[in-house]
């Protein structure tokens, strides 16, 4: 199961690329940052190919460059936990776990 690129992460990546006047491009299977206007489709494809990723410390990696978004991870965690307690079915929890890479035994 491939997870969608989170909206807040997408906004952060696009903001960074616009500020630096760069875009992500793929040449011969390798991603790189080049001068240009960001393309959402290219960013999403780079996410699927792991050229753009979210690190364990919450930073976003774009073609090897790390940017630090100002996320309130404690608040996000509380909201997710609250939502899961109130409305998630067992199927939802299993889908989320697989999306996060948790091995189900």
TALIN-V838879 format. One record per residue. N is the residue number from 1. SS is DSSP state (alpha for helix, beta for strand, coil for the rest). OMEGA is omega in whole degrees, -180 to 180 (999 if undefined). D_FIRST is the distance of its C-alpha to the first C-alpha in whole Angstrom. Layout:
N:SS:OMEGA:D_FIRST
N:SS:OMEGA:D_FIRST
//
This chain:
1:coil:178:0
2:coil:179:4
3:coil:176:6
4:coil:177:10
5:coil:-177:13
6:coil:-177:15
7:alpha:-179:18
8:alpha:177:20
9:alpha:178:19
10:alpha:179:19
11:alpha:180:23
12:alpha:-180:24
13:alpha:-180:23
14:alpha:179:24
15:alpha:179:27
16:alpha:-178:28
17:alpha:178:28
18:alpha:-180:30
19:alpha:-178:32
20:alpha:-180:32
21:coil:-179:33
22:beta:172:30
23:beta:178:27
24:beta:178:24
25:beta:179:24
26:beta:178:23
27:beta:-180:26
28:coil:176:25
29:coil:180:22
30:beta:-180:23
31:beta:178:22
32:beta:174:26
33:beta:178:27
34:beta:177:30
35:beta:179:32
36:coil:-179:31
37:coil:-178:30
38:coil:177:26
39:coil:-177:24
40:alpha:-180:21
41:alpha:178:19
42:alpha:179:20
43:alpha:179:19
44:alpha:178:15
45:alpha:177:15
46:alpha:176:16
47:alpha:-180:14
48:alpha:-180:11
49:coil:177:13
50:coil:172:14
51:coil:173:18
52:beta:-178:17
53:beta:176:16
54:beta:-179:17
55:coil:-180:19
56:coil:-179:20
57:coil:177:23
58:coil:178:22
59:coil:179:23
60:beta:177:21
61:beta:178:21
62:beta:179:22
63:coil:177:23
64:coil:179:24
65:beta:-179:26
66:beta:174:25
67:beta:-175:26
68:coil:175:27
69:coil:180:26
70:coil:179:28
71:coil:173:25
72:coil:-173:27
73:alpha:178:24
74:alpha:179:26
75:alpha:179:26
76:alpha:-180:23
77:alpha:179:22
78:alpha:-179:25
79:alpha:179:23
80:alpha:180:20
81:alpha:180:22
82:alpha:179:24
83:alpha:-179:21
84:alpha:179:20
85:alpha:-174:23
86:alpha:-167:24
87:alpha:-175:21
88:coil:175:18
89:coil:176:18
90:alpha:178:17
91:alpha:179:14
92:alpha:-179:13
93:alpha:179:14
94:alpha:178:11
95:alpha:179:8
96:alpha:180:10
97:alpha:180:11
98:alpha:178:7
99:alpha:179:6
100:coil:178:10
101:coil:178:10
102:coil:179:12
103:coil:-179:13
104:coil:-179:14
105:coil:999:17
//
